[in-house]
């Protein structure tokens, strides 16, 4: 009978040691997951702040500029303005806002960003050069948007 109690005691001791070791490993793993989640959360905060900083000069973040469109949704206005701007790329002689290429290639708008209710900044290129341009626009819901080049920088 004593041997039975001794075996039961040793068996329960082994079970407890096994459980302790196993729980320690699980706890270490969970601690590593928590640290990784904290690091990811910190990185996410950094990227959110970077995005907010980068989009500061954007019609999407500028509530005052959005109000300038009155009854029209600024998203709809932006769709029309950017559509009118890219439509200029399809004209026969090329986009009249963009400089003509010295090598005869077609100059096209690669990227455009609306800054506010008046200005657009865009990136353009052709086979031999690239540049950026600041454009003033005037929105008219019933007519083609008018554009005027304010400044042009070639690289």
Buried (B, 14 or more C-beta within 10 A) or exposed (E): EEEEEEEEEEEEEEEEEEEEEEEEEEEEEEEEEEEEEEEEEEEEEEEEEEEEEEEEBEBEEBEEBBEBBEEEEBEEBBEBBBEBBBEBBEEEEBBEBBBBBEEEBBBBBEEBBBBBBBBBBBEBBBEEBEBBBBBEBEBEEEEEBEBEEEEBEEE
